[in-house]
Amino acid sequence: MIVLTILLISVGIFFFTTGTIGFLRFPDFYSRMHATGKSDTLGAALSLAGLALYEGFSLTSIKILIIVIFILMTSPTATHALLRAAFDSGMLPWTKGGQPIRDEEVRRGQK
Amino acid sequence: MIVEDFFLIISLIMGLLVFFCLYRVVYGPGVFNRIIGVNVIGTKTLIILVLMGFIYRRIDMFVDISLVYALLNFIVTIAASIYFQRKGVHH
């Protein structure tokens, strides 16, 4: 049981580390959201599942599992809402060499 | 006892990652980079709170604080994103 706990928390820390590296190194806002939005959700879920496994079956571990379910529901929702707000306020995605995006004129016409 | 030392090391690594994310919150271009930085730091803080509960042997108290922290993190991100969606941001 303890070995499984250590394994789950180590995998969670690995996902957190890769998310942080992507968050620091990627070139614009959308690719940074791509790095953090998924790996933070998975890292938090795996780490909290390992801690609930270490606690055993009690009210505390059920609360930790409630936190896991809550994070699995709310973290992609928050990421989507923030991405939608950035897209609606006119932030353009990064392209290689600054090439124009194909549907840029369509979206500018809509606004 | 060995497992609690492991939890302490994991907490220190999490604190280091929080400081790396704090770079993007302070220097990040635009307001949305700062908001997503605060969101990432909040998720990491939630894990640190549960780990601190296991280290200090007060997990029944710390897990409630962690649950409230998860709720606050979600509400802050949603409120900030809706506010800037309506207001618009000048780049």
N, CA and C atoms of all chains as a GROMACS GRO file, in nm:
protein
  606
    1MET      N    1   0.082  -0.121   0.000
    1MET     CA    2   0.000   0.000   0.000
    1MET      C    3   0.086   0.126   0.000
    2ILE      N    4   0.192   0.125   0.083
    2ILE     CA    5   0.279   0.242   0.090
    2ILE      C    6   0.358   0.259  -0.040
    3VAL      N    7   0.396   0.144  -0.099
    3VAL     CA    8   0.468   0.150  -0.227
    3VAL      C    9   0.379   0.212  -0.335
    4LEU      N   10   0.251   0.174  -0.334
    4LEU     CA   11   0.158   0.229  -0.433
    4LEU      C   12   0.135   0.379  -0.410
    5THR      N   13   0.130   0.419  -0.282
    5THR     CA   14   0.119   0.561  -0.249
    5THR      C   15   0.236   0.641  -0.303
    6ILE      N   16   0.358   0.591  -0.277
    6ILE     CA   17   0.478   0.662  -0.322
    6ILE      C   18   0.482   0.668  -0.474
    7LEU      N   19   0.439   0.558  -0.539
    7LEU     CA   20   0.439   0.556  -0.685
    7LEU      C   21   0.340   0.659  -0.743
    8LEU      N   22   0.218   0.662  -0.686
    8LEU     CA   23   0.118   0.756  -0.737
    8LEU      C   24   0.161   0.901  -0.716
    9ILE      N   25   0.217   0.933  -0.598
    9ILE     CA   26   0.257   1.071  -0.572
    9ILE      C   27   0.376   1.109  -0.661
   10SER      N   28   0.465   1.014  -0.689
   10SER     CA   29   0.578   1.045  -0.776
   10SER      C   30   0.532   1.074  -0.919
   11VAL      N   31   0.435   0.997  -0.967
   11VAL     CA   32   0.382   1.024  -1.102
   11VAL      C   33   0.311   1.159  -1.105
   12GLY      N   34   0.240   1.192  -0.997
   12GLY     CA   35   0.174   1.322  -0.989
   12GLY      C   36   0.273   1.437  -0.990
   13ILE      N   37   0.384   1.421  -0.917
   13ILE     CA   38   0.489   1.523  -0.916
   13ILE      C   39   0.553   1.537  -1.053
   14PHE      N   40   0.566   1.424  -1.125
   14PHE     CA   41   0.619   1.430  -1.262
   14PHE      C   42   0.529   1.514  -1.352
   15PHE      N   43   0.396   1.493  -1.340
   15PHE     CA   44   0.305   1.572  -1.423
   15PHE      C   45   0.308   1.720  -1.385
   16PHE      N   46   0.318   1.748  -1.254
   16PHE     CA   47   0.327   1.888  -1.212
   16PHE      C   48   0.454   1.954  -1.266
   17THR      N   49   0.565   1.880  -1.264
   17THR     CA   50   0.691   1.938  -1.313
   17THR      C   51   0.686   1.966  -1.462
   18THR      N   52   0.630   1.871  -1.541
   18THR     CA   53   0.621   1.895  -1.685
   18THR      C   54   0.526   2.012  -1.716
   19GLY      N   55   0.417   2.023  -1.639
   19GLY     CA   56   0.326   2.135  -1.659
   19GLY      C   57   0.392   2.268  -1.629
   20THR      N   58   0.474   2.271  -1.524
   20THR     CA   59   0.542   2.397  -1.489
   20THR      C   60   0.647   2.434  -1.593
   21ILE      N   61   0.720   2.334  -1.645
   21ILE     CA   62   0.820   2.363  -1.748
   21ILE      C   63   0.753   2.416  -1.874
   22GLY      N   64   0.639   2.354  -1.913
   22GLY     CA   65   0.566   2.404  -2.028
   22GLY      C   66   0.509   2.542  -2.004
   23PHE      N   67   0.467   2.567  -1.882
   23PHE     CA   68   0.411   2.698  -1.847
   23PHE      C   69   0.517   2.807  -1.855
   24LEU      N   70   0.641   2.773  -1.826
   24LEU     CA   71   0.746   2.874  -1.834
   24LEU      C   72   0.802   2.889  -1.974
   25ARG      N   73   0.804   2.782  -2.054
   25ARG     CA   74   0.882   2.783  -2.177
   25ARG      C   75   0.801   2.808  -2.303
   26PHE      N   76   0.668   2.785  -2.302
   26PHE     CA   77   0.591   2.795  -2.425
   26PHE      C   78   0.572   2.940  -2.468
   27PRO      N   79   0.551   2.964  -2.598
   27PRO     CA   80   0.562   3.102  -2.646
   27PRO      C   81   0.442   3.191  -2.622
   28ASP      N   82   0.319   3.141  -2.621
   28ASP     CA   83   0.207   3.233  -2.600
   28ASP      C   84   0.106   3.173  -2.503
   29PHE      N   85  -0.003   3.248  -2.483
   29PHE     CA   86  -0.100   3.214  -2.379
   29PHE      C   87  -0.169   3.081  -2.406
   30TYR      N   88  -0.207   3.054  -2.532
   30TYR     CA   89  -0.286   2.934  -2.562
   30TYR      C   90  -0.204   2.808  -2.542
   31SER      N   91  -0.077   2.811  -2.583
   31SER     CA   92   0.005   2.691  -2.563
   31SER      C   93   0.040   2.673  -2.416
   32ARG      N   94   0.048   2.783  -2.341
   32ARG     CA   95   0.068   2.768  -2.196
   32ARG      C   96  -0.053   2.705  -2.130
   33MET      N   97  -0.174   2.743  -2.174
   33MET     CA   98  -0.294   2.678  -2.122
   33MET      C   99  -0.296   2.531  -2.159
   34HIS      N  100  -0.249   2.500  -2.279
   34HIS     CA  101  -0.242   2.360  -2.323
   34HIS      C  102  -0.149   2.280  -2.232
   35ALA      N  103  -0.042   2.344  -2.186
   35ALA     CA  104   0.050   2.272  -2.098
   35ALA      C  105  -0.009   2.253  -1.958
   36THR      N  106  -0.064   2.361  -1.901
   36THR     CA  107  -0.103   2.353  -1.760
   36THR      C  108  -0.241   2.292  -1.740
   37GLY      N  109  -0.332   2.313  -1.835
   37GLY     CA  110  -0.470   2.273  -1.810
   37GLY      C  111  -0.489   2.124  -1.792
   38LYS      N  112  -0.411   2.044  -1.866
   38LYS     CA  113  -0.428   1.899  -1.854
   38LYS      C  114  -0.336   1.839  -1.749
   39SER      N  115  -0.208   1.882  -1.750
   39SER     CA  116  -0.114   1.814  -1.660
   39SER      C  117  -0.138   1.850  -1.514
   40ASP      N  118  -0.192   1.972  -1.486
   40ASP     CA  119  -0.223   2.003  -1.347
   40ASP      C  120  -0.341   1.922  -1.296
   41THR      N  121  -0.442   1.902  -1.382
   41THR     CA  122  -0.557   1.822  -1.342
   41THR      C  123  -0.516   1.678  -1.309
   42LEU      N  124  -0.437   1.620  -1.400
   42LEU     CA  125  -0.397   1.481  -1.380
   42LEU      C  126  -0.301   1.466  -1.261
   43GLY      N  127  -0.210   1.563  -1.246
   43GLY     CA  128  -0.116   1.555  -1.134
   43GLY      C  129  -0.186   1.569  -1.000
   44ALA      N  130  -0.281   1.661  -0.990
   44ALA     CA  131  -0.354   1.678  -0.864
   44ALA      C  132  -0.438   1.555  -0.834
   45ALA      N  133  -0.504   1.498  -0.936
   45ALA     CA  134  -0.587   1.380  -0.913
   45ALA      C  135  -0.503   1.261  -0.868
   46LEU      N  136  -0.387   1.241  -0.932
   46LEU     CA  137  -0.303   1.127  -0.894
   46LEU      C  138  -0.244   1.144  -0.755
   47SER      N  139  -0.198   1.267  -0.722
   47SER     CA  140  -0.138   1.290  -0.591
   47SER      C  141  -0.241   1.272  -0.480
   48LEU      N  142  -0.362   1.326  -0.500
   48LEU     CA  143  -0.464   1.314  -0.396
   48LEU      C  144  -0.515   1.170  -0.386
   49ALA      N  145  -0.518   1.096  -0.496
   49ALA     CA  146  -0.557   0.955  -0.488
   49ALA      C  147  -0.455   0.875  -0.409
   50GLY      N  148  -0.324   0.906  -0.428
   50GLY     CA  149  -0.221   0.839  -0.349
   50GLY      C  150  -0.232   0.872  -0.201
   51LEU      N  151  -0.264   0.997  -0.168
   51LEU     CA  152  -0.277   1.035  -0.027
   51LEU      C  153  -0.400   0.970   0.036
   52ALA      N  154  -0.511   0.958  -0.042
   52ALA     CA  155  -0.629   0.890   0.011
   52ALA      C  156  -0.602   0.742   0.034
   53LEU      N  157  -0.518   0.684  -0.052
   53LEU     CA  158  -0.481   0.543  -0.035
   53LEU      C  159  -0.396   0.524   0.090
   54TYR      N  160  -0.312   0.623   0.122
   54TYR     CA  161  -0.229   0.616   0.242
   54TYR      C  162  -0.313   0.630   0.367
   55GLU      N  163  -0.419   0.711   0.361
   55GLU     CA  164  -0.504   0.733   0.479
   55GLU      C  165  -0.585   0.609   0.513
   56GLY      N  166  -0.625   0.529   0.414
   56GLY     CA  167  -0.712   0.416   0.442
   56GLY      C  168  -0.857   0.456   0.430
   57PHE      N  169  -0.946   0.366   0.469
   57PHE     CA  170  -1.090   0.395   0.453
   57PHE      C  171  -1.142   0.466   0.576
   58SER      N  172  -1.169   0.597   0.562
   58SER     CA  173  -1.227   0.674   0.673
   58SER      C  174  -1.300   0.793   0.612
   59LEU      N  175  -1.352   0.881   0.697
   59LEU     CA  176  -1.422   0.999   0.648
   59LEU      C  177  -1.326   1.094   0.578
   60THR      N  178  -1.202   1.101   0.628
   60THR     CA  179  -1.102   1.190   0.568
   60THR      C  180  -1.068   1.148   0.425
   61SER      N  181  -1.054   1.017   0.404
   61SER     CA  182  -1.020   0.972   0.268
   61SER      C  183  -1.138   0.995   0.173
   62ILE      N  184  -1.262   0.985   0.227
   62ILE     CA  185  -1.377   1.015   0.141
   62ILE      C  186  -1.379   1.163   0.104
   63LYS      N  187  -1.339   1.249   0.199
   63LYS     CA  188  -1.331   1.392   0.168
   63LYS      C  189  -1.223   1.419   0.064
   64ILE      N  190  -1.110   1.349   0.074
   64ILE     CA  191  -1.004   1.366  -0.026
   64ILE      C  192  -1.052   1.321  -0.163
   65LEU      N  193  -1.130   1.212  -0.167
   65LEU     CA  194  -1.183   1.167  -0.296
   65LEU      C  195  -1.286   1.266  -0.351
   66ILE      N  196  -1.361   1.332  -0.260
   66ILE     CA  197  -1.453   1.438  -0.305
   66ILE      C  198  -1.375   1.554  -0.368
   67ILE      N  199  -1.259   1.587  -0.308
   67ILE     CA  200  -1.174   1.692  -0.367
   67ILE      C  201  -1.126   1.649  -0.506
   68VAL      N  202  -1.092   1.520  -0.521
   68VAL     CA  203  -1.046   1.470  -0.651
   68VAL      C  204  -1.156   1.484  -0.757
   69ILE      N  205  -1.279   1.444  -0.720
   69ILE     CA  206  -1.390   1.455  -0.816
   69ILE      C  207  -1.417   1.602  -0.849
   70PHE      N  208  -1.408   1.688  -0.747
   70PHE     CA  209  -1.430   1.831  -0.768
   70PHE      C  210  -1.326   1.890  -0.862
   71ILE      N  211  -1.199   1.851  -0.844
   71ILE     CA  212  -1.093   1.902  -0.932
   71ILE      C  213  -1.113   1.850  -1.074
   72LEU      N  214  -1.151   1.723  -1.088
   72LEU     CA  215  -1.173   1.667  -1.222
   72LEU      C  216  -1.287   1.737  -1.293
   73MET      N  217  -1.386   1.791  -1.218
   73MET     CA  218  -1.493   1.865  -1.284
   73MET      C  219  -1.455   2.011  -1.309
   74THR      N  220  -1.393   2.078  -1.213
   74THR     CA  221  -1.382   2.223  -1.220
   74THR      C  222  -1.257   2.273  -1.291
   75SER      N  223  -1.149   2.198  -1.290
   75SER     CA  224  -1.027   2.251  -1.350
   75SER      C  225  -1.037   2.265  -1.503
   76PRO      N  226  -1.093   2.166  -1.578
   76PRO     CA  227  -1.115   2.191  -1.720
   76PRO      C  228  -1.218   2.300  -1.747
   77THR      N  229  -1.317   2.315  -1.656
   77THR     CA  230  -1.416   2.422  -1.674
   77THR      C  231  -1.352   2.559  -1.661
   78ALA      N  232  -1.265   2.576  -1.561
   78ALA     CA  233  -1.197   2.704  -1.542
   78ALA      C  234  -1.104   2.734  -1.659
   79THR      N  235  -1.034   2.630  -1.706
   79THR     CA  236  -0.945   2.648  -1.821
   79THR      C  237  -1.023   2.691  -1.945
   80HIS      N  238  -1.139   2.626  -1.968
   80HIS     CA  239  -1.220   2.659  -2.084
   80HIS      C  240  -1.276   2.801  -2.075
   81ALA      N  241  -1.321   2.841  -1.956
   81ALA     CA  242  -1.376   2.975  -1.941
   81ALA      C  243  -1.271   3.082  -1.963
   82LEU      N  244  -1.152   3.058  -1.911
   82LEU     CA  245  -1.044   3.155  -1.927
   82LEU      C  246  -0.999   3.165  -2.073
   83LEU      N  247  -0.994   3.048  -2.140
   83LEU     CA  248  -0.954   3.046  -2.281
   83LEU      C  249  -1.057   3.117  -2.367
   84ARG      N  250  -1.184   3.096  -2.334
   84ARG     CA  251  -1.292   3.163  -2.408
   84ARG      C  252  -1.286   3.314  -2.389
   85ALA      N  253  -1.256   3.358  -2.265
   85ALA     CA  254  -1.245   3.501  -2.239
   85ALA      C  255  -1.130   3.562  -2.317
   86ALA      N  256  -1.017   3.491  -2.323
   86ALA     CA  257  -0.902   3.543  -2.398
   86ALA      C  258  -0.932   3.547  -2.546
   87PHE      N  259  -1.004   3.446  -2.598
   87PHE     CA  260  -1.035   3.442  -2.741
   87PHE      C  261  -1.134   3.552  -2.778
   88ASP      N  262  -1.234   3.576  -2.691
   88ASP     CA  263  -1.333   3.678  -2.722
   88ASP      C  264  -1.278   3.819  -2.708
   89SER      N  265  -1.174   3.837  -2.628
   89SER     CA  266  -1.118   3.970  -2.614
   89SER      C  267  -1.012   3.998  -2.719
   90GLY      N  268  -0.998   3.908  -2.819
   90GLY     CA  269  -0.919   3.942  -2.935
   90GLY      C  270  -0.772   3.906  -2.929
   91MET      N  271  -0.734   3.814  -2.842
   91MET     CA  272  -0.593   3.773  -2.837
   91MET      C  273  -0.566   3.672  -2.947
   92LEU      N  274  -0.465   3.699  -3.031
   92LEU     CA  275  -0.436   3.612  -3.144
   92LEU      C  276  -0.336   3.504  -3.105
   93PRO      N  277  -0.350   3.384  -3.160
   93PRO     CA  278  -0.254   3.277  -3.128
   93PRO      C  279  -0.119   3.302  -3.194
   94TRP      N  280  -0.016   3.244  -3.134
   94TRP     CA  281   0.119   3.255  -3.187
   94TRP      C  282   0.134   3.161  -3.305
   95THR      N  283   0.194   3.211  -3.415
   95THR     CA  284   0.227   3.122  -3.526
   95THR      C  285   0.376   3.134  -3.556
   96LYS      N  286   0.428   3.033  -3.624
   96LYS     CA  287   0.572   3.030  -3.649
   96LYS      C  288   0.608   3.135  -3.754
   97GLY      N  289   0.696   3.224  -3.719
   97GLY     CA  290   0.736   3.329  -3.810
   97GLY      C  291   0.636   3.440  -3.825
   98GLY      N  292   0.531   3.442  -3.743
   98GLY     CA  293   0.432   3.548  -3.750
   98GLY      C  294   0.341   3.542  -3.871
   99GLN      N  295   0.318   3.421  -3.924
   99GLN     CA  296   0.229   3.408  -4.040
   99GLN      C  297   0.085   3.437  -3.998
  100PRO      N  298   0.004   3.493  -4.089
  100PRO     CA  299  -0.135   3.522  -4.053
  100PRO      C  300  -0.218   3.394  -4.046
  101ILE      N  301  -0.320   3.399  -3.962
  101ILE     CA  302  -0.408   3.285  -3.945
  101ILE      C  303  -0.519   3.292  -4.048
  102ARG      N  304  -0.569   3.175  -4.089
  102ARG     CA  305  -0.659   3.172  -4.204
  102ARG      C  306  -0.793   3.237  -4.173
  103ASP      N  307  -0.849   3.207  -4.056
  103ASP     CA  308  -0.983   3.261  -4.026
  103ASP      C  309  -0.976   3.388  -3.944
  104GLU      N  310  -0.864   3.459  -3.955
  104GLU     CA  311  -0.852   3.582  -3.877
  104GLU      C  312  -0.950   3.689  -3.925
  105GLU      N  313  -0.964   3.702  -4.060
  105GLU     CA  314  -1.053   3.804  -4.112
  105GLU      C  315  -1.198   3.772  -4.078
  106VAL      N  316  -1.232   3.645  -4.077
  106VAL     CA  317  -1.370   3.605  -4.045
  106VAL      C  318  -1.404   3.647  -3.903
  107ARG      N  319  -1.309   3.623  -3.812
  107ARG     CA  320  -1.339   3.655  -3.673
  107ARG      C  321  -1.338   3.805  -3.649
  108ARG      N  322  -1.250   3.875  -3.719
  108ARG     CA  323  -1.250   4.021  -3.705
  108ARG      C  324  -1.380   4.080  -3.758
  109GLY      N  325  -1.435   4.018  -3.866
  109GLY     CA  326  -1.561   4.065  -3.919
  109GLY      C  327  -1.676   4.042  -3.824
  110GLN      N  328  -1.670   3.931  -3.748
  110GLN     CA  329  -1.776   3.904  -3.652
  110GLN      C  330  -1.776   4.001  -3.536
  111LYS      N  331  -1.655   4.041  -3.495
  111LYS     CA  332  -1.652   4.135  -3.383
  111LYS      C  333  -1.686   4.272  -3.433
  112MET      N  334   0.736   0.667   0.954
  112MET     CA  335   0.822   0.785   0.969
  112MET      C  336   0.893   0.817   0.837
  113ILE      N  337   0.930   0.712   0.763
  113ILE     CA  338   0.997   0.733   0.634
  113ILE      C  339   0.900   0.797   0.535
  114VAL      N  340   0.773   0.757   0.543
  114VAL     CA  341   0.673   0.811   0.450
  114VAL      C  342   0.653   0.960   0.476
  115GLU      N  343   0.661   1.003   0.603
  115GLU     CA  344   0.643   1.146   0.631
  115GLU      C  345   0.763   1.228   0.583
  116ASP      N  346   0.883   1.169   0.588
  116ASP     CA  347   0.997   1.237   0.526
  116ASP      C  348   0.978   1.252   0.376
  117PHE      N  349   0.920   1.149   0.314
  117PHE     CA  350   0.888   1.156   0.171
  117PHE      C  351   0.786   1.267   0.143
  118PHE      N  352   0.686   1.279   0.231
  118PHE     CA  353   0.588   1.386   0.214
  118PHE      C  354   0.653   1.523   0.228
  119LEU      N  355   0.748   1.534   0.320
  119LEU     CA  356   0.817   1.663   0.338
  119LEU      C  357   0.898   1.700   0.215
  120ILE      N  358   0.966   1.600   0.155
  120ILE     CA  359   1.046   1.628   0.034
  120ILE      C  360   0.954   1.669  -0.081
  121ILE      N  361   0.840   1.599  -0.093
  121ILE     CA  362   0.743   1.634  -0.198
  121ILE      C  363   0.690   1.776  -0.178
  122SER      N  364   0.666   1.815  -0.052
  122SER     CA  365   0.619   1.951  -0.025
  122SER      C  366   0.723   2.055  -0.064
  123LEU      N  367   0.852   2.024  -0.039
  123LEU     CA  368   0.956   2.119  -0.077
  123LEU      C  369   0.966   2.133  -0.228
  124ILE      N  370   0.951   2.020  -0.302
  124ILE     CA  371   0.954   2.028  -0.448
  124ILE      C  372   0.835   2.111  -0.499
  125MET      N  373   0.718   2.093  -0.434
  125MET     CA  374   0.601   2.172  -0.471
  125MET      C  375   0.623   2.320  -0.448
  126GLY      N  376   0.688   2.355  -0.336
  126GLY     CA  377   0.718   2.496  -0.310
  126GLY      C  378   0.810   2.556  -0.414
  127LEU      N  379   0.908   2.475  -0.458
  127LEU     CA  380   0.999   2.521  -0.564
  127LEU      C  381   0.922   2.546  -0.694
  128LEU      N  382   0.828   2.455  -0.727
  128LEU     CA  383   0.748   2.474  -0.849
  128LEU      C  384   0.658   2.596  -0.838
  129VAL      N  385   0.608   2.625  -0.716
  129VAL     CA  386   0.527   2.745  -0.696
  129VAL      C  387   0.610   2.870  -0.723
  130PHE      N  388   0.737   2.870  -0.679
  130PHE     CA  389   0.821   2.987  -0.708
  130PHE      C  390   0.850   3.000  -0.857
  131PHE      N  391   0.862   2.888  -0.928
  131PHE     CA  392   0.881   2.898  -1.073
  131PHE      C  393   0.757   2.956  -1.140
  132CYS      N  394   0.637   2.915  -1.092
  132CYS     CA  395   0.515   2.970  -1.151
  132CYS      C  396   0.497   3.117  -1.115
  133LEU      N  397   0.553   3.159  -1.003
  133LEU     CA  398   0.539   3.298  -0.960
  133LEU      C  399   0.611   3.393  -1.055
  134TYR      N  400   0.712   3.340  -1.129
  134TYR     CA  401   0.776   3.422  -1.232
  134TYR      C  402   0.675   3.466  -1.336
  135ARG      N  403   0.588   3.373  -1.381
  135ARG     CA  404   0.490   3.406  -1.484
  135ARG      C  405   0.382   3.499  -1.430
  136VAL      N  406   0.353   3.491  -1.300
  136VAL     CA  407   0.253   3.581  -1.243
  136VAL      C  408   0.308   3.722  -1.236
  137VAL      N  409   0.436   3.738  -1.203
  137VAL     CA  410   0.492   3.872  -1.186
  137VAL      C  411   0.524   3.935  -1.321
  138TYR      N  412   0.596   3.861  -1.410
  138TYR     CA  413   0.646   3.920  -1.534
  138TYR      C  414   0.562   3.887  -1.657
  139GLY      N  415   0.457   3.804  -1.642
  139GLY     CA  416   0.386   3.753  -1.759
  139GLY      C  417   0.320   3.863  -1.840
  140PRO      N  418   0.328   3.856  -1.973
  140PRO     CA  419   0.266   3.962  -2.053
  140PRO      C  420   0.114   3.949  -2.053
  141GLY      N  421   0.046   4.054  -2.018
  141GLY     CA  422  -0.100   4.053  -2.022
  141GLY      C  423  -0.161   3.999  -1.894
  142VAL      N  424  -0.292   4.015  -1.885
  142VAL     CA  425  -0.359   3.978  -1.760
  142VAL      C  426  -0.395   3.830  -1.756
  143PHE      N  427  -0.414   3.765  -1.872
  143PHE     CA  428  -0.458   3.626  -1.870
  143PHE      C  429  -0.346   3.532  -1.827
  144ASN      N  430  -0.221   3.566  -1.861
  144ASN     CA  431  -0.110   3.486  -1.811
  144ASN      C  432  -0.103   3.491  -1.659
  145ARG      N  433  -0.135   3.608  -1.603
  145ARG     CA  434  -0.130   3.620  -1.458
  145ARG      C  435  -0.242   3.539  -1.393
  146ILE      N  436  -0.361   3.539  -1.456
  146ILE     CA  437  -0.474   3.464  -1.398
  146ILE      C  438  -0.445   3.314  -1.401
  147ILE      N  439  -0.393   3.263  -1.514
  147ILE     CA  440  -0.367   3.120  -1.519
  147ILE      C  441  -0.252   3.084  -1.426
  148GLY      N  442  -0.158   3.177  -1.404
  148GLY     CA  443  -0.052   3.152  -1.304
  148GLY      C  444  -0.108   3.139  -1.164
  149VAL      N  445  -0.204   3.225  -1.129
  149VAL     CA  446  -0.267   3.216  -0.997
  149VAL      C  447  -0.344   3.085  -0.983
  150ASN      N  448  -0.408   3.041  -1.093
  150ASN     CA  449  -0.482   2.915  -1.090
  150ASN      C  450  -0.390   2.796  -1.067
  151VAL      N  451  -0.276   2.795  -1.135
  151VAL     CA  452  -0.180   2.686  -1.120
  151VAL      C  453  -0.123   2.684  -0.978
  152ILE      N  454  -0.091   2.803  -0.925
  152ILE     CA  455  -0.038   2.811  -0.789
  152ILE      C  456  -0.141   2.762  -0.687
  153GLY      N  457  -0.269   2.794  -0.713
  153GLY     CA  458  -0.374   2.747  -0.621
  153GLY      C  459  -0.386   2.596  -0.620
  154THR      N  460  -0.375   2.532  -0.736
  154THR     CA  461  -0.380   2.386  -0.740
  154THR      C  462  -0.264   2.323  -0.664
  155LYS      N  463  -0.145   2.382  -0.681
  155LYS     CA  464  -0.028   2.328  -0.610
  155LYS      C  465  -0.041   2.350  -0.459
  156THR      N  466  -0.097   2.464  -0.419
  156THR     CA  467  -0.115   2.492  -0.276
  156THR      C  468  -0.212   2.394  -0.212
  157LEU      N  469  -0.312   2.351  -0.290
  157LEU     CA  470  -0.408   2.252  -0.238
  157LEU      C  471  -0.339   2.119  -0.204
  158ILE      N  472  -0.247   2.077  -0.290
  158ILE     CA  473  -0.172   1.954  -0.262
  158ILE      C  474  -0.081   1.974  -0.141
  159ILE      N  475  -0.017   2.092  -0.133
  159ILE     CA  476   0.072   2.120  -0.020
  159ILE      C  477  -0.005   2.118   0.112
  160LEU      N  478  -0.131   2.168   0.110
  160LEU     CA  479  -0.211   2.170   0.234
  160LEU      C  480  -0.242   2.027   0.282
  161VAL      N  481  -0.278   1.937   0.190
  161VAL     CA  482  -0.306   1.800   0.231
  161VAL      C  483  -0.179   1.732   0.282
  162LEU      N  484  -0.066   1.759   0.215
  162LEU     CA  485   0.061   1.700   0.260
  162LEU      C  486   0.099   1.753   0.399
  163MET      N  487   0.075   1.883   0.425
  163MET     CA  488   0.103   1.939   0.558
  163MET      C  489   0.014   1.875   0.663
  164GLY      N  490  -0.110   1.843   0.627
  164GLY     CA  491  -0.197   1.773   0.721
  164GLY      C  492  -0.143   1.637   0.758
  165PHE      N  493  -0.082   1.564   0.662
  165PHE     CA  494  -0.024   1.435   0.695
  165PHE      C  495   0.104   1.450   0.775
  166ILE      N  496   0.181   1.556   0.751
  166ILE     CA  497   0.307   1.574   0.824
  166ILE      C  498   0.279   1.611   0.969
  167TYR      N  499   0.184   1.702   0.992
  167TYR     CA  500   0.154   1.746   1.129
  167TYR      C  501   0.053   1.657   1.200
  168ARG      N  502   0.004   1.550   1.135
  168ARG     CA  503  -0.094   1.456   1.191
  168ARG      C  504  -0.225   1.526   1.228
  169ARG      N  505  -0.264   1.628   1.152
  169ARG     CA  506  -0.394   1.695   1.174
  169ARG      C  507  -0.473   1.695   1.044
  170ILE      N  508  -0.481   1.576   0.981
  170ILE     CA  509  -0.539   1.572   0.845
  170ILE      C  510  -0.688   1.602   0.848
  171ASP      N  511  -0.757   1.572   0.960
  171ASP     CA  512  -0.902   1.598   0.965
  171ASP      C  513  -0.934   1.746   0.964
  172MET      N  514  -0.836   1.829   1.007
  172MET     CA  515  -0.857   1.974   0.999
  172MET      C  516  -0.814   2.028   0.863
  173PHE      N  517  -0.699   1.979   0.812
  173PHE     CA  518  -0.642   2.037   0.691
  173PHE      C  519  -0.721   2.000   0.567
  174VAL      N  520  -0.792   1.888   0.568
  174VAL     CA  521  -0.864   1.848   0.446
  174VAL      C  522  -0.984   1.940   0.423
  175ASP      N  523  -1.042   1.994   0.531
  175ASP     CA  524  -1.151   2.090   0.513
  175ASP      C  525  -1.099   2.221   0.456
  176ILE      N  526  -0.983   2.265   0.505
  176ILE     CA  527  -0.922   2.387   0.450
  176ILE      C  528  -0.890   2.368   0.303
  177SER      N  529  -0.845   2.248   0.268
  177SER     CA  530  -0.810   2.220   0.129
  177SER      C  531  -0.933   2.221   0.039
  178LEU      N  532  -1.044   2.168   0.090
  178LEU     CA  533  -1.169   2.168   0.012
  178LEU      C  534  -1.218   2.310  -0.013
  179VAL      N  535  -1.212   2.394   0.090
  179VAL     CA  536  -1.253   2.534   0.074
  179VAL      C  537  -1.159   2.606  -0.023
  180TYR      N  538  -1.030   2.570  -0.020
  180TYR     CA  539  -0.934   2.633  -0.110
  180TYR      C  540  -0.962   2.596  -0.255
  181ALA      N  541  -1.004   2.470  -0.278
  181ALA     CA  542  -1.038   2.429  -0.415
  181ALA      C  543  -1.159   2.507  -0.465
  182LEU      N  544  -1.261   2.524  -0.378
  182LEU     CA  545  -1.378   2.602  -0.416
  182LEU      C  546  -1.342   2.746  -0.449
  183LEU      N  547  -1.259   2.807  -0.364
  183LEU     CA  548  -1.222   2.948  -0.385
  183LEU      C  549  -1.142   2.966  -0.514
  184ASN      N  550  -1.054   2.870  -0.542
  184ASN     CA  551  -0.971   2.877  -0.663
  184ASN      C  552  -1.059   2.875  -0.788
  185PHE      N  553  -1.159   2.786  -0.787
  185PHE     CA  554  -1.249   2.777  -0.902
  185PHE      C  555  -1.331   2.905  -0.918
  186ILE      N  556  -1.385   2.956  -0.807
  186ILE     CA  557  -1.473   3.073  -0.816
  186ILE      C  558  -1.394   3.196  -0.860
  187VAL      N  559  -1.272   3.211  -0.810
  187VAL     CA  560  -1.189   3.326  -0.849
  187VAL      C  561  -1.158   3.323  -0.997
  188THR      N  562  -1.125   3.204  -1.050
  188THR     CA  563  -1.091   3.195  -1.192
  188THR      C  564  -1.212   3.224  -1.280
  189ILE      N  565  -1.328   3.167  -1.243
  189ILE     CA  566  -1.449   3.190  -1.322
  189ILE      C  567  -1.489   3.337  -1.318
  190ALA      N  568  -1.483   3.400  -1.200
  190ALA     CA  569  -1.524   3.540  -1.188
  190ALA      C  570  -1.431   3.631  -1.266
  191ALA      N  571  -1.301   3.606  -1.259
  191ALA     CA  572  -1.206   3.690  -1.331
  191ALA      C  573  -1.222   3.674  -1.481
  192SER      N  574  -1.246   3.549  -1.528
  192SER     CA  575  -1.259   3.529  -1.672
  192SER      C  576  -1.388   3.593  -1.725
  193ILE      N  577  -1.498   3.584  -1.650
  193ILE     CA  578  -1.622   3.647  -1.696
  193ILE      C  579  -1.608   3.799  -1.695
  194TYR      N  580  -1.540   3.852  -1.594
  194TYR     CA  581  -1.518   3.997  -1.588
  194TYR      C  582  -1.439   4.048  -1.708
  195PHE      N  583  -1.329   3.978  -1.741
  195PHE     CA  584  -1.248   4.025  -1.853
  195PHE      C  585  -1.310   3.991  -1.987
  196GLN      N  586  -1.401   3.892  -1.991
  196GLN     CA  587  -1.472   3.866  -2.116
  196GLN      C  588  -1.570   3.979  -2.146
  197ARG      N  589  -1.635   4.032  -2.043
  197ARG     CA  590  -1.729   4.141  -2.067
  197ARG      C  591  -1.658   4.274  -2.090
  198LYS      N  592  -1.550   4.296  -2.016
  198LYS     CA  593  -1.484   4.425  -2.020
  198LYS      C  594  -1.396   4.439  -2.142
  199GLY      N  595  -1.328   4.329  -2.182
  199GLY     CA  596  -1.233   4.336  -2.291
  199GLY      C  597  -1.098   4.384  -2.243
  200VAL      N  598  -0.995   4.338  -2.313
  200VAL     CA  599  -0.859   4.373  -2.273
  200VAL      C  600  -0.791   4.438  -2.390
  201HIS      N  601  -0.725   4.549  -2.368
  201HIS     CA  602  -0.650   4.615  -2.474
  201HIS      C  603  -0.507   4.563  -2.474
  202HIS      N  604  -0.465   4.511  -2.589
  202HIS     CA  605  -0.330   4.455  -2.597
  202HIS      C  606  -0.234   4.560  -2.649
   0.00000   0.00000   0.00000
